[in-house]
Amino acid sequence: MADTQQVDARAERKVARLAREIGAFSKAHGGAEGQVAHIGERGARIVLVGADGGWGDLVAPTYEIAEKAVEKAGITVHESFDGEFAAKVTTGPYEWKRMAGIQIGG
């Protein structure tokens, strides 16, 4: 029983930390929306897109923790990263250079 309580407490602390990070991102970018995606054994990725087009991501140890974190942060969550949501992302010279490097094997 004590082990379960320890795991639950650890998970809740992780949820709270992720929610604070999401909130800080949202505040820095004039608001935020997100999408949660499974990334295999590593857990789940929370992709964040700010109202200003800035973007970032966080990794949660489980999909459940990621879902709880975005809920606690109070942001809009999308089912997938496409359409109007994806179009909100602003890319700059760095991203274009990285994409070009990937295409030409760099």
URDAPE-V133661 format. One record per helix or strand of 3 or more residues. SS is the DSSP state (h for helix, s for strand). FROM is the first residue (numbers start at 1). TO is the last residue. If there is no record, write none. Layout:
BEGIN
ss->SS from->FROM to->TO
ss->SS from->FROM to->TO
END
This chain:
BEGIN
ss->h from->2 to->28
ss->s from->32 to->38
ss->h from->40 to->42
ss->s from->44 to->50
ss->s from->55 to->60
ss->h from->63 to->73
ss->s from->76 to->78
ss->h from->83 to->87
ss->h from->93 to->103
END
